[in-house]
Amino acid sequence: MATEQPTRKVVKEFCDAGWLPGRGDGSHTKWRCPASIHSFTLPDGHKKISPGVYRNAQKALEACRCASKDT
């Protein structure tokens, strides 16, 4: 079961996976994978990320294998 996570930790996971921050709107930032195929909107203007959003973020990171492909 996912638990509430600090925003800094989640942002670091996206950066470590090679995702790039894109357009921001208020307290949300749209992240995109290195190949710009996948994207995820993260509410990074808050101190904590809820368990449901964290679970969806993990699914988005796992679904994208763009950073691990050698091209």
N, CA, C and O atoms as a printed pandas DataFrame, in Angstrom:
     atom_number atom_name residue_name chain_id  residue_number  x_coord  y_coord  z_coord
0              1         N          MET        A               1    0.841   -1.179    0.000
1              2        CA          MET        A               1    0.000    0.000    0.000
2              3         C          MET        A               1    0.888    1.244    0.000
3              4         O          MET        A               1    1.840    1.342    0.775
4              5         N          ALA        A               2    0.569    2.173   -0.861
5              6        CA          ALA        A               2    1.330    3.422   -0.966
6              7         C          ALA        A               2    0.980    4.330    0.210
7              8         O          ALA        A               2   -0.143    4.316    0.713
8              9         N          THR        A               3    1.952    5.106    0.631
9             10        CA          THR        A               3    1.728    6.063    1.704
10            11         C          THR        A               3    2.060    7.462    1.208
11            12         O          THR        A               3    2.669    7.629    0.151
12            13         N          GLU        A               4    1.660    8.455    1.974
13            14        CA          GLU        A               4    1.950    9.839    1.630
14            15         C          GLU        A               4    3.464   10.043    1.528
15            16         O          GLU        A               4    4.214    9.555    2.373
16            17         N          GLN        A               5    3.909   10.758    0.504
17            18        CA          GLN        A               5    5.337   10.942    0.252
18            19         C          GLN        A               5    5.689   12.428    0.188
19            20         O          GLN        A               5    4.868   13.235   -0.247
20            21         N          PRO        A               6    6.904   12.800    0.617
21            22        CA          PRO        A               6    7.341   14.188    0.452
22            23         C          PRO        A               6    7.486   14.510   -1.040
23            24         O          PRO        A               6    7.940   13.673   -1.820
24            25         N          THR        A               7    7.106   15.705   -1.419
25            26        CA          THR        A               7    7.160   16.121   -2.817
26            27         C          THR        A               7    8.577   16.050   -3.355
27            28         O          THR        A               7    8.779   15.630   -4.494
28            29         N          ARG        A               8    9.558   16.450   -2.568
29            30        CA          ARG        A               8   10.955   16.421   -3.023
30            31         C          ARG        A               8   11.387   15.029   -3.451
31            32         O          ARG        A               8   12.120   14.878   -4.429
32            33         N          LYS        A               9   10.940   14.017   -2.728
33            34        CA          LYS        A               9   11.302   12.635   -3.043
34            35         C          LYS        A               9   10.707   12.227   -4.384
35            36         O          LYS        A               9   11.383   11.599   -5.200
36            37         N          VAL        A              10    9.454   12.577   -4.615
37            38        CA          VAL        A              10    8.784   12.208   -5.860
38            39         C          VAL        A              10    9.416   12.933   -7.047
39            40         O          VAL        A              10    9.628   12.332   -8.100
40            41         N          VAL        A              11    9.720   14.222   -6.881
41            42        CA          VAL        A              11   10.379   14.986   -7.948
42            43         C          VAL        A              11   11.738   14.378   -8.258
43            44         O          VAL        A              11   12.125   14.289   -9.423
44            45         N          LYS        A              12   12.466   13.957   -7.229
45            46        CA          LYS        A              12   13.780   13.328   -7.429
46            47         C          LYS        A              12   13.642   12.021   -8.203
47            48         O          LYS        A              12   14.489   11.707   -9.039
48            49         N          GLU        A              13   12.586   11.257   -7.937
49            50        CA          GLU        A              13   12.371   10.008   -8.667
50            51         C          GLU        A              13   12.158   10.281  -10.152
51            52         O          GLU        A              13   12.672    9.550  -10.998
52            53         N          PHE        A              14   11.397   11.336  -10.474
53            54        CA          PHE        A              14   11.187   11.695  -11.869
54            55         C          PHE        A              14   12.503   12.133  -12.518
55            56         O          PHE        A              14   12.804   11.730  -13.641
56            57         N          CYS        A              15   13.280   12.948  -11.820
57            58        CA          CYS        A              15   14.567   13.409  -12.358
58            59         C          CYS        A              15   15.523   12.237  -12.565
59            60         O          CYS        A              15   16.187   12.150  -13.598
60            61         N          ASP        A              16   15.593   11.345  -11.591
61            62        CA          ASP        A              16   16.484   10.181  -11.694
62            63         C          ASP        A              16   16.093    9.258  -12.843
63            64         O          ASP        A              16   16.946    8.574  -13.409
64            65         N          ALA        A              17   14.801    9.238  -13.190
65            66        CA          ALA        A              17   14.330    8.404  -14.291
66            67         C          ALA        A              17   14.533    9.083  -15.638
67            68         O          ALA        A              17   14.238    8.498  -16.679
68            69         N          GLY        A              18   15.040   10.323  -15.623
69            70        CA          GLY        A              18   15.317   11.020  -16.871
70            71         C          GLY        A              18   14.177   11.883  -17.372
71            72         O          GLY        A              18   14.271   12.453  -18.459
72            73         N          TRP        A              19   13.099   11.992  -16.603
73            74        CA          TRP        A              19   11.961   12.807  -17.011
74            75         C          TRP        A              19   12.315   14.280  -16.860
75            76         O          TRP        A              19   13.123   14.647  -16.007
76            77         N          LEU        A              20   11.706   15.125  -17.694
77            78        CA          LEU        A              20   11.979   16.557  -17.701
78            79         C          LEU        A              20   10.729   17.349  -17.340
79            80         O          LEU        A              20    9.638   17.036  -17.816
80            81         N          PRO        A              21   10.881   18.375  -16.500
81            82        CA          PRO        A              21    9.708   19.201  -16.188
82            83         C          PRO        A              21    9.336   20.044  -17.392
83            84         O          PRO        A              21   10.198   20.561  -18.103
84            85         N          GLY        A              22    8.063   20.168  -17.600
85            86        CA          GLY        A              22    7.578   20.955  -18.726
86            87         C          GLY        A              22    6.764   22.132  -18.233
87            88         O          GLY        A              22    7.138   22.817  -17.282
88            89         N          ARG        A              23    5.674   22.344  -18.880
89            90        CA          ARG        A              23    4.800   23.456  -18.570
90            91         C          ARG        A              23    4.234   23.332  -17.156
91            92         O          ARG        A              23    3.791   22.257  -16.751
92            93         N          GLY        A              24    4.252   24.426  -16.415
93            94        CA          GLY        A              24    3.681   24.451  -15.084
94            95         C          GLY        A              24    2.443   25.317  -15.067
95            96         O          GLY        A              24    2.380   26.331  -15.763
96            97         N          ASP        A              25    1.475   24.935  -14.292
97            98        CA          ASP        A              25    0.244   25.703  -14.177
98            99         C          ASP        A              25   -0.143   25.745  -12.708
99           100         O          ASP        A              25   -0.688   24.774  -12.182
100          101         N          GLY        A              26    0.130   26.844  -12.049
101          102        CA          GLY        A              26   -0.190   26.947  -10.631
102          103         C          GLY        A              26    0.698   26.032   -9.817
103          104         O          GLY        A              26    1.923   26.144   -9.847
104          105         N          SER        A              27    0.072   25.129   -9.094
105          106        CA          SER        A              27    0.836   24.235   -8.222
106          107         C          SER        A              27    1.101   22.881   -8.878
107          108         O          SER        A              27    1.477   21.932   -8.189
108          109         N          HIS        A              28    0.914   22.774  -10.184
109          110        CA          HIS        A              28    1.139   21.529  -10.908
110          111         C          HIS        A              28    2.196   21.724  -11.997
111          112         O          HIS        A              28    2.297   22.794  -12.597
112          113         N          THR        A              29    2.974   20.678  -12.237
113          114        CA          THR        A              29    3.960   20.688  -13.313
114          115         C          THR        A              29    3.761   19.440  -14.157
115          116         O          THR        A              29    3.590   18.342  -13.628
116          117         N          LYS        A              30    3.785   19.613  -15.455
117          118        CA          LYS        A              30    3.648   18.481  -16.368
118          119         C          LYS        A              30    5.040   17.949  -16.687
119          120         O          LYS        A              30    5.863   18.662  -17.261
120          121         N          TRP        A              31    5.303   16.710  -16.321
121          122        CA          TRP        A              31    6.584   16.059  -16.565
122          123         C          TRP        A              31    6.458   15.202  -17.809
123          124         O          TRP        A              31    5.402   14.623  -18.062
124          125         N          ARG        A              32    7.539   15.116  -18.595
125          126        CA          ARG        A              32    7.536   14.286  -19.791
126          127         C          ARG        A              32    8.782   13.407  -19.803
127          128         O          ARG        A              32    9.834   13.773  -19.279
128          129         N          CYS        A              33    8.630   12.240  -20.416
129          130        CA          CYS        A              33    9.745   11.300  -20.480
130          131         C          CYS        A              33   10.767   11.799  -21.500
131          132         O          CYS        A              33   10.461   12.709  -22.271
132          133         N          PRO        A              34   11.961   11.233  -21.523
133          134        CA          PRO        A              34   13.009   11.691  -22.437
134          135         C          PRO        A              34   12.603   11.657  -23.911
135          136         O          PRO        A              34   13.058   12.492  -24.693
136          137         N          ALA        A              35   11.761   10.715  -24.296
137          138        CA          ALA        A              35   11.336   10.609  -25.694
138          139         C          ALA        A              35   10.063   11.413  -25.956
139          140         O          ALA        A              35    9.559   11.406  -27.079
140          141         N          SER        A              36    9.541   12.097  -24.961
141          142        CA          SER        A              36    8.312   12.889  -25.048
142          143         C          SER        A              36    7.106   12.056  -25.470
143          144         O          SER        A              36    6.191   12.570  -26.113
144          145         N          ILE        A              37    7.102   10.790  -25.114
145          146        CA          ILE        A              37    5.979    9.912  -25.419
146          147         C          ILE        A              37    4.995    9.889  -24.256
147          148         O          ILE        A              37    3.782    9.962  -24.458
148          149         N          HIS        A              38    5.518    9.788  -23.043
149          150        CA          HIS        A              38    4.691    9.706  -21.847
150          151         C          HIS        A              38    4.736   11.029  -21.088
151          152         O          HIS        A              38    5.715   11.772  -21.165
152          153         N          SER        A              39    3.665   11.309  -20.357
153          154        CA          SER        A              39    3.655   12.508  -19.525
154          155         C          SER        A              39    2.857   12.237  -18.255
155          156         O          SER        A              39    2.046   11.312  -18.195
156          157         N          PHE        A              40    3.102   13.059  -17.247
157          158        CA          PHE        A              40    2.391   12.949  -15.978
158          159         C          PHE        A              40    2.334   14.325  -15.333
159          160         O          PHE        A              40    3.347   15.022  -15.263
160          161         N          THR        A              41    1.162   14.720  -14.864
161          162        CA          THR        A              41    1.004   16.004  -14.188
162          163         C          THR        A              41    1.124   15.783  -12.692
163          164         O          THR        A              41    0.332   15.051  -12.097
164          165         N          LEU        A              42    2.119   16.421  -12.087
165          166        CA          LEU        A              42    2.422   16.242  -10.672
166          167         C          LEU        A              42    2.088   17.508   -9.895
167          168         O          LEU        A              42    2.536   18.592  -10.267
168          169         N          PRO        A              43    1.306   17.390   -8.818
169          170        CA          PRO        A              43    0.997   18.558   -7.994
170          171         C          PRO        A              43    2.168   18.881   -7.069
171          172         O          PRO        A              43    2.106   18.613   -5.869
172          173         N          ASP        A              44    3.231   19.455   -7.626
173          174        CA          ASP        A              44    4.457   19.665   -6.859
174          175         C          ASP        A              44    4.480   20.977   -6.090
175          176         O          ASP        A              44    5.521   21.338   -5.540
176          177         N          GLY        A              45    3.387   21.691   -6.033
177          178        CA          GLY        A              45    3.307   22.909   -5.248
178          179         C          GLY        A              45    2.904   22.635   -3.803
179          180         O          GLY        A              45    2.739   23.564   -3.012
180          181         N          HIS        A              46    2.747   21.372   -3.468
181          182        CA          HIS        A              46    2.352   20.969   -2.128
182          183         C          HIS        A              46    3.532   20.303   -1.431
183          184         O          HIS        A              46    4.463   19.842   -2.091
184          185         N          LYS        A              47    3.499   20.250   -0.103
185          186        CA          LYS        A              47    4.609   19.634    0.633
186          187         C          LYS        A              47    4.560   18.114    0.567
187          188         O          LYS        A              47    5.599   17.455    0.601
188          189         N          LYS        A              48    3.364   17.560    0.474
189          190        CA          LYS        A              48    3.190   16.108    0.456
190          191         C          LYS        A              48    2.392   15.697   -0.774
191          192         O          LYS        A              48    1.536   16.441   -1.253
192          193         N          ILE        A              49    2.683   14.505   -1.274
193          194        CA          ILE        A              49    1.954   13.903   -2.378
194          195         C          ILE        A              49    1.074   12.810   -1.780
195          196         O          ILE        A              49    1.557   11.969   -1.022
196          197         N          SER        A              50   -0.207   12.820   -2.114
197          198        CA          SER        A              50   -1.141   11.850   -1.541
198          199         C          SER        A              50   -0.821   10.438   -2.026
199          200         O          SER        A              50   -0.175   10.270   -3.060
200          201         N          PRO        A              51   -1.267    9.428   -1.290
201          202        CA          PRO        A              51   -0.979    8.048   -1.686
202          203         C          PRO        A              51   -1.487    7.697   -3.085
203          204         O          PRO        A              51   -0.795    6.999   -3.826
204          205         N          GLY        A              52   -2.666    8.158   -3.457
205          206        CA          GLY        A              52   -3.223    7.849   -4.764
206          207         C          GLY        A              52   -2.415    8.467   -5.892
207          208         O          GLY        A              52   -2.156    7.811   -6.900
208          209         N          VAL        A              53   -2.015    9.720   -5.733
209          210        CA          VAL        A              53   -1.214   10.391   -6.760
210          211         C          VAL        A              53    0.159    9.739   -6.840
211          212         O          VAL        A              53    0.697    9.570   -7.934
212          213         N          TYR        A              54    0.730    9.372   -5.702
213          214        CA          TYR        A              54    2.035    8.711   -5.697
214          215         C          TYR        A              54    1.952    7.363   -6.419
215          216         O          TYR        A              54    2.853    7.011   -7.180
216          217         N          ARG        A              55    0.884    6.617   -6.185
217          218        CA          ARG        A              55    0.690    5.327   -6.844
218          219         C          ARG        A              55    0.615    5.527   -8.364
219          220         O          ARG        A              55    1.222    4.768   -9.119
220          221         N          ASN        A              56   -0.128    6.548   -8.810
221          222        CA          ASN        A              56   -0.236    6.827  -10.245
222          223         C          ASN        A              56    1.101    7.283  -10.834
223          224         O          ASN        A              56    1.420    6.951  -11.977
224          225         N          ALA        A              57    1.874    8.032  -10.070
225          226        CA          ALA        A              57    3.191    8.467  -10.523
226          227         C          ALA        A              57    4.116    7.261  -10.707
227          228         O          ALA        A              57    4.860    7.190  -11.684
228          229         N          GLN        A              58    4.067    6.329   -9.778
229          230        CA          GLN        A              58    4.883    5.120   -9.890
230          231         C          GLN        A              58    4.492    4.305  -11.113
231          232         O          GLN        A              58    5.355    3.758  -11.800
232          233         N          LYS        A              59    3.193    4.222  -11.386
233          234        CA          LYS        A              59    2.729    3.497  -12.571
234          235         C          LYS        A              59    3.232    4.168  -13.847
235          236         O          LYS        A              59    3.621    3.486  -14.795
236          237         N          ALA        A              60    3.225    5.506  -13.874
237          238        CA          ALA        A              60    3.704    6.239  -15.049
238          239         C          ALA        A              60    5.195    6.005  -15.255
239          240         O          ALA        A              60    5.643    5.816  -16.386
240          241         N          LEU        A              61    5.964    6.015  -14.172
241          242        CA          LEU        A              61    7.405    5.788  -14.281
242          243         C          LEU        A              61    7.706    4.359  -14.740
243          244         O          LEU        A              61    8.619    4.140  -15.536
244          245         N          GLU        A              62    6.943    3.396  -14.241
245          246        CA          GLU        A              62    7.161    1.997  -14.611
246          247         C          GLU        A              62    6.743    1.730  -16.057
247          248         O          GLU        A              62    7.361    0.910  -16.736
248          249         N          ALA        A              63    5.704    2.411  -16.531
249          250        CA          ALA        A              63    5.215    2.196  -17.891
250          251         C          ALA        A              63    6.190    2.729  -18.937
251          252         O          ALA        A              63    6.209    2.246  -20.069
252          253         N          CYS        A              64    6.991    3.708  -18.570
253          254        CA          CYS        A              64    7.917    4.339  -19.510
254          255         C          CYS        A              64    9.282    3.663  -19.413
255          256         O          CYS        A              64    9.912    3.644  -18.356
256          257         N          ARG        A              65    9.716    3.120  -20.524
257          258        CA          ARG        A              65   11.048    2.507  -20.601
258          259         C          ARG        A              65   11.945    3.287  -21.549
259          260         O          ARG        A              65   12.965    2.769  -22.005
260          261         N          CYS        A              66   11.578    4.525  -21.850
261          262        CA          CYS        A              66   12.309    5.352  -22.815
262          263         C          CYS        A              66   13.738    5.650  -22.364
263          264         O          CYS        A              66   14.654    5.678  -23.187
264          265         N          ALA        A              67   13.934    5.873  -21.068
265          266        CA          ALA        A              67   15.262    6.241  -20.565
266          267         C          ALA        A              67   16.208    5.041  -20.582
267          268         O          ALA        A              67   17.424    5.211  -20.671
268          269         N          SER        A              68   15.663    3.854  -20.500
269          270        CA          SER        A              68   16.528    2.672  -20.439
270          271         C          SER        A              68   16.886    2.118  -21.806
271          272         O          SER        A              68   17.726    1.224  -21.910
272          273         N          LYS        A              69   16.252    2.643  -22.872
273          274        CA          LYS        A              69   16.550    2.162  -24.230
274          275         C          LYS        A              69   17.810    2.839  -24.769
275          276         O          LYS        A              69   17.990    4.044  -24.598
276          277         N          ASP        A              70   18.665    2.080  -25.408
277          278        CA          ASP        A              70   19.848    2.625  -26.044
278          279         C          ASP        A              70   19.521    2.911  -27.505
279          280         O          ASP        A              70   19.213    1.999  -28.271
280          281         N          THR        A              71   19.591    4.192  -27.887
281          282        CA          THR        A              71   19.300    4.559  -29.268
282          283         C          THR        A              71   20.469    5.225  -29.908
283          284         O          THR        A              71   20.400    5.603  -31.077
